[in-house]
Amino acid sequence: MATAQATHAPLPASLTPARIERLAARVSAAPDAVRVTTTAPYTGAPLADLPVSTPADVEDAFARARIAQCNWAATPLSRRKQILLRFHDLVLARQDEALDLMQAENGKTRRDAFLEVVDIAVVSRYYARNGSRYLAPKRRRGAIPLLTHTTELRHPKGVVAVVSPWNYPLSMAAGDAVAALMAGNAVVQKPDTQTALTALWSLELMREAGLPSGVWQMVIGRGSSIGGALMDNADYMMFTGSTASGRKIARDAGERLIGSSLELGGKNAMLVLDDADIEKAADGAVAACFPSAGQLCVSIERLYVADSVHDRFVDAFVSRAERLKVGGAYDFSYDVGSLTTAAQLKTVTEHVDDAVAKGAKVLAGGRARPDLGPLFYEPTILAGVTPDMTLYEHETFGPVVSIYPVRDDSEAIARANATPYGLNASVWSRSASRGRAVAARLHAGTVNVNEAFAAAWGSVDAPMGGMGDSGLGRRHGAEGILKYTEAQNVAHQRVQGFTPPKSIPPETWAALLTGALKVLKAVGSR
C-alpha cells in the first residue's frame, strides 16, 4: 500500500482561532451555553469549541424563523434566484476555505472535498434557474371543459428542520437547505457537531449573498437532547443518517401528520458483467469503493463479478488499490484520507477482523494505520465473505469491499437485490443497452452504468433517493423542491356546475351528463 510518512498535518492558516469562533457564534444558543470540543481526524488534536443548543434554544430559533419566513415567502422568486446564484459564486470563489474546513473536520482528501464544492454549485444553480418553473402557478384541466378554471398553486411548508450528517458536511448541509429556501421556507438545521463549522460556513456565505436574518438558522446538540424539539416545531423533516434513526423520525412525523424525507443506509452493489471493459471497471471500482474513505452513503461495498472475467478483474482492482496513496495533507497529494471518528474506525476494524476470523481472505489492505494518524485505515478488499460474517449484510461505512463471483447476469441481479437496502448500484458492460436493461432490474433508487455514483448523483434534474430501508422521498429534480411545498387546487366554476338548473328535472339532467361523458370519451378527452 503506497502511503505517506506519519501524518502530523497542522491546521491550515485559514482556520485561525478568530475565524473558528466567528463561525461558532452563528450557532443559535444562549451566551452562557455549555461548550463541546471537536477534534481534527488527521491528528486527534482539538479543533473547535462550539456552544451547545438546548431544547429552549431550538424553540426560540423556530419562533424567529416563523417571523422571518412570512417575509421570505412574500419575496419574489426572482429575488430568491439572485441570492442562490450569488451563493453559487461565493462558494466557487472561496472554495479553499471550504476545502480546509471539510478536511479539518472530516479527514477526507482534498479531491473528495472538492467534489462537494462542485455539488453545491451545481445544485444551487439548478434550483435558482429552475425553481420558478416548478413553483409557478399551473393551469390544470377543469372538471367541465371551458367552464371550470383550475389552477395548482404551491405554498411553502413553513419552517423545515434539516438534520445533516458528518460524512458530506457541505453537500448534505447546504444542498438540502438550498431547495427548501428557494421554495420559500425558513430552515432550522442541526448539522452533526463534528462537522458543524462547514455547515456554519455555508450559512455565513448565504447571508453574504443576501439571505435575510432568521431565515436559515443552525442549532448544535445531540439528537437525544434536541431532536424532540426539532420534531415538535417543524413543518417538515429532512433527515440524512442511519436507518434506525430514520424509522423513529418517520414514526414521529406520522404522529404529527407532517411530511419527512429520509436518506438512510445502504449496502450498495456493483455488477461487472462478462463483457465489461476490465481496466475501466477496475478504475471504476476504486472510484466506487474508496472516496471519503468509504464514508459515503452511495459508495460500493459489494462487488459481483462474472466468473469468466473474475480473476482478471480482481488482479486489476487489487493492483490499483495497492497503489493508492493514503495520508492526510491540505493539498491534492493523497488518494484516500482518514476516517472521521473513533467510533467509525472501531466499526471498520471489527467488521474486517470478524470476517477474517471466520475465513475471509484479505486481498488488499485489512489494517489500521496509526503510523499515519489516529483514524486511518487501508483500502481493503475481501474475498470469501459468507453470510455468517457481520459485513456480509450490514453496512460498514468505511474503505472495505467484498468480491463475489457469479455465473451470469441473473445471479448477479438476484444477489445484488438480496438486501433490505436500495440506495445505489453500479453496472459495467460494453453494451449500453445490456447495461441499462440490467440496471432497470436492480432494486435501487439510483443505478449508474459504467460509472460508480457520480453520474446519477450529478444528474440533478432527476430524482435521487433510496428504496426499502434506504429511505423515503427524493433529492434533486422536481421532487427535491416540491416536497417542501403544499399543493393547493383553486377551481373557479363559471356559468354552470354539476347541480342541475331549476328548469331541468334531475333525471333529465342525469341523462344529459351521461351523454356528455360518452361524447368526451369518444373524442379522446383526457
N, C-alpha and C positions, 0 to 999 in steps of 0.2 A: 504494500500500500504506500503510494507516494504521499509523504507528509512533510510538514514544516518542522522546524525545531519547536521546542516548548513555547506555547503562546503566552505572552505577557503584554498583550495589547493595551496600552493606556487609553483612556477615553480620548476621543478626538478633540481638537481645540475648540470646535463649535459648541461642545457641551460644557460650558462653564457653569459653575455653581449659580451664578446670577440668572443664566438662561433657564436652567432647570427649575429654579424657584419661581421664575416668571410663569412658566408653564403650569407648575403646581398650583399657582394662585388662581388658575381658571377652574379648579375643582369647586363644585358647589358644596361647601362645608363651612361650619362655624369657624370663626377666627381661632378659637381655642380647641379645635378638633384634635383628637388622637392622631398621631402620625404613624406611618408604616414605611419601612425602608425596603427598596428593591435592590437587587444585585445584578451585576453585569455577568452574563453567562460565560463570556470568554475567560474571565479571571476569578469570578466569585466575589469581587470587591463591591462595596456599597456603591449604588448608583444614584438613587433619588430618594428623597424624603417627602412623602405625599400625605396630605390630610385625608382622613377617612370620614366619609359621609355617614350620617345617622339616618334612620327612617324619617325623622323630622326634617332633616335637610332635603331628603328626596321629596317629601310633600311640599316643602317650600319651593323647590325647583319646579315642580308641576304647577304650582299656583302662579309662579312668574311666567311659565311657559304658556299657560292658558290665556293670560292677558296679552302676551306678545303674539300668540297665534291668531288672535282676532284681526289684528292689523296686517299680519303676514298673509293671511288668507285673502285679504282685500287687495293685496299688492298685485298689480298686473303681471301676467305671465311673462311679458316681455322684460320686466324688471328682474324677476327671478332668474330668467335666462341669462341676463347680463352678469348677475352675481356668480352664477355657476361657471360661466366662461372666464371670468376674471380669476376665480378659484383655480380653474384648469391652468391658466397661465402662471399663476403664483406657484403651484405645485411643480411645474416644469422648471421654472426659473430658480427655485430654491430647493431643488431636489437633493443637493448634497446634505442639507440639514436633515431631511427625512431619512436618507440613507444612513447617516451617522446614528440617528435615533433608533432606527429599526435594528441595526447591527448591535448597538449597545444594549438594547432591551431584550432582543430576541436571540441574538447569537448567529443569525443566518449570514450567508455570504453577501457581498455587495451586489453580485449579479442577481441573486434571488430577491434582494430588497428592491433593486431597480425595476423588476417586473411589477412590483406593487405600485410604483410611481406611474408606470405606463398604464396599468389597470385603472387607476383613479382618474388619470387624464382622459382615457377613452370613455369611461362611464359618465364623467361629468359633462363631456362634450355631447355624448349621446342624449342624455336626458335634457340638457339645455336646448338642443336642436330639435328634439322630437317630443318633448313634454307637452308643448302647446297642442300638438296634433292629438295626443292621447287624451288630453284633459278638456279639449274644446267641446261645447255642446254639439250633439249629433242628432240629426233628424232620423227618426225610425218610422217604419211603416205603421200607419194608424189602423185602428180596428175596422173603420169603414173608409174605403178609398175616397179621397178628396174631402171627406167630411171630418176626419179625425186627424188633428195636427199633433204629432207625438215627438217629444224631444227627450233625449237622455242627457242628464246633467251629471257631473262628477264633483262631489264635495269632499274636502279633506276630512280624514277621520277625526282630527283634533290634535292630541299630543301622543306621539308614538314613542314607546320605550324600545330602545335598541340595546341589546346585550351582546357585546362583541368579544371575540376570543384573543388569545395572545399569539397565535401562530402566524396570522397575517394581520398585523396591527394597523396598517394603513388601509388595505383593501377592504377588510371587514368593518372597520370603524367608519371611514368616510364613505365607502361605496353604498352602504345601506342608508346612511343619512341623506345622501345626495338626492335619491329618488323621493324619499319622504318629504324633504324640504321643497323640492320642485312641485310636489303635489299640493303644497300649501299648509303642510303640517308643521308643528313645532316638534322638537325631538329632545327627550331626556335620555341620555346614554350612559350605560355602565360598561366602560371598557375593562378588560382584565387589568388588575392592578400592576402586574409585571410589565405590561407594555402600554401603560396609560399615557406616558409622555408623547408617544407617537400620535395617539388619538387627540390629545390636547393640542398638539402642533397643528393638526388638520383643522381643529376648531379655531385656533388663532388665525390661520390663513383665511378661513371662511369669513371671519369677522373683518379682516383686512379687505376682503373682496366686497364687503358691503352688507353682509347679513346683519339684520338688526339684533341688538342685545336681547337676550332671553329666548330667542327662537331655537337655539341649539345649546344645550347645557350638558355638563358632564358631572356624574357622581362616581365616587370610588368606594368600594367596600365588597365584602363577601356576599355572595348570593343568599347565604343563610341569614345575614343581617338585614340587608336592604332589598332583597328580592321581593319580599311580600309587599313592601311599599311601592315598588315599581309596578307590580301586578295590580294592586288596588287602585292605582291612579291612572293607569294607561288606558288609552282608547284603542290601542293595537300593540301587539308584542312582536318584535323581530329578534330572534334568538339564533345564535350560532354556537354550538357546543356539543356536549355529549347526548347520546340518545336517552339516557336515564333522566337527565335534567329536562330534555325536551318533552318527554312524556308528562312530567309534572306540570310544566308550563302549559301544555295543551289542555290538561285536565282543569287547571285553574282558569285558563282563558275561557274554556267552555262553560264553567260555572258562572263566570261573569258575562257570558254572551258577547265577548269581544273576539276579534279575529287574531290569528297568530300565523307567523311564517317561521319555519324551523329548518335550518340546515344542520344535520346531525352527523352521526358517524358513518364510516364506510369501510368496506373490505374489498377494495376495487381490484378488478381483474384485467389483465392484458392477454390477448389471444394472438399468438404467432401462427398463422396458417401455413400450410405446406408450400405455398407459392410465394411466401414473403421474401423480400429482399433482406437477407440476413444481416448484412452490415448496417443497413438503415434501421432495421428492427432493434439491433443491439444498441445503436446510438439512442434510439427512441426509448428503450428500456432504462437506460441511465437517466435520461431526462424525466422519465415517468416515476422512478423509484426514489431518487435521492435529492430532489430540490428541497431546500429548507430543512435539510437533514431528515427528510421523510415526514416532517410535521406539517402535512398538507392534507386536507380532507379528501382531495381528488387524486392523491398520489396512488401508485400501484403497489399492492402488497402480495398479489398472486399472479403468477405467470403460467399460462397454459400453452405449451409448445408442441406442435405436431411431431410425431415420432420421427418422421423422415428427415426433419431438419433440426431435431432437438440437440444433438451433440455439437453440430456446427454453431448453433445459436449460443449454447452455453459457453463454449470456448470464447466466442467473440464478446459476449456480455461480461464474462468474468475478467477477461484481459482488460477491458475498458474500466471496469470497477476498480481493478487493482492499480490503475494509473491515475485515479482521481487524487487530487491534492486536497488533503484535509488540514484545516487550520483556521485561524482567526486573525484578520487584519482589516483595517478600514480602507481597503482598496479592492481591486478586482483580481487579486492574485490566487484565490482559492476556489475550489470547486464545491466543497462540502464544508459547512460550518459546524457550529455546536448545537447540541440540544439546548432547550431553553431553561428547563427546571430539573432539579434533582429527582423529583417525582417521575418525570418522563424518562430520565436515564435509568431509574430503578425498573420501570416497566419494560423498557427495551432489553435491559440486561436479563431480567427474569424470563422474558419470553424466549430469548435466544438460548439461555442456559437450560431452560426446561426442554426445549426441542432437542438440543444436543444430548442431554442426559437420556432422552428417550429414543435416540438413534438417528437423529437428523445429521446430515453431513454438511459441514461448512465449506462452501466453495470459494468464498472470499470474505474477508473481514472477520466478524464474530467476537470483537472485544472492544472494551472501552479504552480510551487513550488519555489517561490522566497526565501523561507527559506533555500533552498539548494544551490542556486546560481541564477544569473540573468536570465538564459535561460533554466531552467529545466522545463519539462512538463511530467506529469504522463502518463504511458502507458494507452491508452484509448480504450475502446470497446463500440460501439454504436449499438443499435437495433432500428428498426422503422424508418430507414432513407428513405426518399422519394425523388422523382425527383426534387422537388422544393427547396431542400437543396443544398447549394453550393458544399459540399463534395461528393454528390451523383455521380457526373461525373467528377469533377475537382480534379486533383492531389493535395493532402495535403502536402506530403513530410514531414511527422512527425509521431510520435508514435500513430497513430489513425487508427482504422479499423472498418468497418461496417459489421454486420452479417445479412444475409437474408436467410430465409427458402425457400426451393424449393421442388417441388413434385418429380422430377425424374432427371435422367441424362440429358435428352433433354432440360428441362427448365434451368438446371444449365449451360449447354453449351451455350444456347441462351443468357442468361443474362450475362455470362462472356464475350461473343463476342459483346455485345451491347455497344461498345465503339470505338472511333476512334483510340485508342491506341492499341498496340500489342507487348509489350516488353517481359513480363514473366508471367508464370502461374504455378500453383501447383495443383496436383490431388492426392487424398488419397483414396486408395482402398486396400482390402486384396488380390484382384485378379490382378496379374501383367498384364495379357492380357486385362482385362477390363480397368485398369488404363491407359495403353498405347493407347487403342482404343479411350478413351475419350480425351486424350492428343492430338491425331492426328486431332481432330475436333476443337481444340481451335486456335483462330487467335492470335498467339503469336510466337515470334522468338525463345524463349526457353520455354519448358514446363518440369517440374520436377514431377516425380511420386514418392510419399511417401518421398518427400524432399521439402524444401522451394525454394531455388535458387542455393545452393552451388553445387549441383550435375551437373547441366548444366554449370554453370559458371566455375567450376573446371575442366570440361572435355575440356581441351584446344586444343585437337585435332579436335574438332568440332566447327563450326562457332557459334558466339554469336552476336545477334543484334535484332533490332526491325522491326516490320511491321507497316504499316499505319503511324499515327502521332508519332510513337516511333522511326522513323528514317530510314536511308539508310545505306547500307554497313554492314560489319560484322567485329568483332574482332575474334581472335583466329583461329586456323586451317590454312589451305592453303590460304583461303580468307584474313585472317588477315595480311599476309605478301605480298601476290601477289597484293593486292590493291595498294601497294606502288611502283609498278613496271609498266613499259611499256613493253608489249609483242611485240616481233619482229619476223616475219616469214622470214627466209632466205631459199629460194628454188633454188637449183642448178640443172639445166636441163642438162642431158647428152645425147649424140648421136642424139636423135630426139625428137622434141616437138610436138605441135599441128599444126604447119604450115606444109602443105604438101611439100614433096621434089619436086624439079622442074620436075623430071621424071614422076611424078604421077599426072594425071588430078584431079582437085578439086572434081569432082563428084565421082571419084573412091576412093579418099581419104576419103570423107564423108561416103561412103559405108563401107570402112574398119573400120573407127572409130565406126560406128553404130554397126557393127558386134562385135567389141571388147567390147563395152559396154554391149551387150547382154551376151557375154561369162562371163564377170566379175560378172554380176548379177546372172547368172546360177550357178557359182561356189561358190557363197556366199561371194564374196569380199565386204568389207566394204567401 
